[in-house]
Amino acid sequence: MPSLVSVEEIRAAAGRLSGVAVRTPLLPFPGARPRLLIKAESLQLTGSFKLRGAYNTISRLAAAERERGVIAHSAGNHAQGVALAARLLGVPATIVMPERAPLTKVAATRRLGAEVLLHGASFDDAGARAREIQGQLGLTYVHAFNDERVIAGQGTIGLEIAETLPD
């Protein structure tokens, strides 16, 4: 399990994401009492917040790691985040997705430049295959959530909320 991520690491991630991730608005949820605000991460190019963590992680890789490439497993949103981040940074990306992953997610991940492999009936099956390939090819694994670099990237959402609503 990762250790705690400091606000300094989140601020550094925000710097890396400047010009990459959209600073999404907080929108009022109609009719909610008390007032409820929604962070509109669906406005990211990939449709979710996952780009933030993937980009922060891949941008911090050493040159040799970038050259070898990255691998991840996902049923959709993380796949697209890793694919786009890798494309933006010129890093080869392989994504292992379950065989029953939504075709729209598979196609979107491929359009973003990743090699997509379909394996297994479940998320865990895809993850086991991704780890095998990682070991065989020496790729860097980009975990969807269990990585301090990913957490710092995702944490930029909270930083934006705190800056927008300082009280």
N, C-alpha and C positions, 0 to 999 in steps of 0.2 A: 504494500500500500504506500502511495506517495506521502511524503511529509507535507507539512503545511506550506502553502505558497504565500510568499510575502506580497504586500501591496507594491513594493518596489519591482518585483518580478512581473506583476500585472501591468504596471506602468510601462516597463520596458517592452512588454508584449504589445501594448497599445501603440508604442512608437513603431514597432515592426509592422503592425497592421495598418498604419496610416496610409491611406491611398489604396488599400487593398480591400479591407472590409468596409462596408457602408456603416456610417454612424446612424443607426436606426432610431426612429422616433418612438416616444412613448405615446400611445394613443388611448384615449378614454374608452372604456368598455361601456357601451350605451346602457343606461338604466341601472347600472350597478350602484348599490348603496351598502356600505360606504363606497366612495369613489374607488374605482379599480383601473389601473393603467396597464396596458399590454405593450411589451417591448416587441416591435414589429420586425423580428429577425427573418420573417418570410421575405423581406425585401432584399436580403443578401442574394448575390448572383446564383448561389446554389440552393436558395430557398430555405436555408436553416443557418443556425449559429455555428455549425460544425467547421466551417471554413476557418474560423478564428483560431481554434486549437491546432488544427492541421497545419495552417500556415506558420504559426509561431514555432511549432515543432520542426518542420522541415527547413525553415529559414535558419535554424540554429545548428544544422548538421555541418560537420566538417566536409571539406571538399571531396575527400575519398568516399565518404558516406553518400554524398549527393551523387557522385558518379556511379556508384553501385546501384542506387535506387532505393525506393521504399516499398513496403508492403503493408497492407491492412486487410481486415475483414469487416464486412458491414452488409446490412440488408438495404442500405440506401443513403441516408444523409451523410454519414461519415465518409462513405465511399466517394460521394461527390465533393466533399470538402477536401479530402486528400488528393483527389484527381485534379481539382482546380489549383490547389496550392502547389502541387508538383509541377503542373504545366507552367504556372507563373514563374517558378524558380528554375525551370529547365531540368527537372529531376524525373527520371523514369519511375512510373508508379504501376504497381500490380495490386489489384483488389480482388480478393476472393469473396464471392457472394454465394449465399445458399441457392440451390437450384430453383427454389420457389420465390426468389426475390422478385419484387414487382418489375415487370418488363420496362416500365417507364424509368425506374431507377437504374436498371442495367444499361439501357440505351443512353441515358444522360451521363452516366459515368464514363462510358466509352467515348461519347462526344467530347468530353472534357480531356480526353487523351490518355486515359489509363487503360492498361491491359486488364480485362475482366475475365476471371476464371469462375465458372459456376461449379460448386462442389457441395455435396451433402444436402440433407433434408433440413438442417437446422443452422442457426447462427453459430452454435458451438462446433458443429462439423466443419463449417467454413473456417472458423478460427484455428482449429487443429491443422487443417491443410495449409493455411497461411503460415503457421509456425514451422511446418515441415519445409516449405519453400524458403522461408527466411533462413533456416539452418543450411539448406543446400546451396543457396546462392549468395549468402552473406548480406542480404538486404536489411535495411533498418526498419524495424517494426514501428508503426504509428498506431498506438492504441487509441481507442475511441474516447477513453476517459481516465485510465489509470496511468497517467504520466504527468509529471509536474509542468512540463512545457505546454501540454494540451490544456491542463487546468488553468494555467496563467493566461493562455489565449482566450479560453471561454470566460475567464474572470473579467475580461475587458467589458463584458456586458454590464456587470455590476458597477464597474468604474464609470461607465457612461451614465448609468442610472443615478449614481451618487453625484455626478457633475451636473446632471440635468435637474435633479431635485435635492439640492444640498441640505434642505431641512428635513 
